[in-house]
């Protein structure tokens, strides 16, 4: 689970850059190859893009050489993520030389950040489409078919794609992402997201419920509600979160916040497991934790990035909470949900970070003892407040050393946390065959820890009670003792 590269959150590294493919429609004559990088949101967006293009006559292919249209859904979060995409474009260029009719489009955050500059910098790119412009793809494709380059990077006030039924790509048929907010208003000084994904807006709870109900009917057993900052979810009839003040009294009285949405989803499908990501400490409220405690189908796991343990650095990052307030939130979580797993994102080597600040991060980690962690060396991003106002003054070697120190501490804590599961019998939802053994299933417990156990007669999608006998720092090893009540 420990990463210091382009990979985000719980996305399996092996998924990065994977080409998505779906059931083909016999009437469709053109072939789309689509690759995704970065966060879960991007993978979810690619499902929306594939859905829009399926109606435009495109079947997906996993073979790049077969494609009429190649799309790459990109990530800008760190420089390395962008370099990976540039390398991929070199590969597409080589293929295009042998297939001059093949068109290449760049989607997502890099498209938004670089806009038409992309067409100058990467000569092979025919089309540049930002994250809010996917509904315009049919027009843009017509443009490139007629031999013109096409760009749409307009960010929207209200686009949530709530009316596009995403096609599930590369699915295990068990877990699916459901997008609930787009954009971010937090303006963390290190982060490019507000510039690439625009202002924050929430999706109509009715369309979220319809999607969740539809997934349940199609056999899915677990959903993850997705957003850059899910706790900030606020539906009041549409529009930007920042404009809530201007809403009518009626809109305010009937508004739905994240705790309210969790309740609605948990009640609509009481046997479906519900997860969510990402939470921001400054926006997470007690009613969310109480909703989690109240519904057994809401998984007991919170991804709660803190980024630094130093009050001075938190302030410089514009994270609007202190270390003490974060501890208070952690204490409340542990009081209300004693068995709740908590994970972090951490950045080392933010401008001006001293050894003392770094020690504060290590001591914060000691206090929380996170179950998992996603740790990164600071990467300066053009256009962010940190880039404009602060010098990237921490030497790479120092960033790397501090990163390896926090990774080491996280590994120790991950092992401590997996050991707490030993001897217990826990419900595991089977997702597929274990990577290491064909005779074992792999699934997760409520706390999001991976468990493996002998297959016996169980099958993918079953909820099984598993007795945990052994563990590593990342995996629980056990044996099934029967179906759980949820099955
Ligand atoms: N919205 C979430 C939040 O505010 O915590 C997550 C946003 S981001 C997509 C995922 C993670 O990437 C962040 O939590 C942060 O740890 C890391 N990240 C973002 N910008 C970065 C940068 N400039 N350099 C290094 N890591 C960065």
Boltz pocket constraint, residues with backbone or C-beta under 6 A from the ligand:
constraints:
  - pocket:
      binder: B
      contacts: [[A, 8], [A, 39], [A, 77], [A, 78], [A, 184], [A, 186], [A, 188], [A, 190], [A, 191], [A, 192], [A, 193], [A, 227], [A, 228], [A, 229], [A, 278], [A, 279], [A, 280], [A, 305], [A, 307], [A, 345], [A, 346], [A, 347], [A, 374], [A, 376], [A, 377], [A, 378], [A, 379], [A, 380], [A, 381]]
      max_distance: 6.0
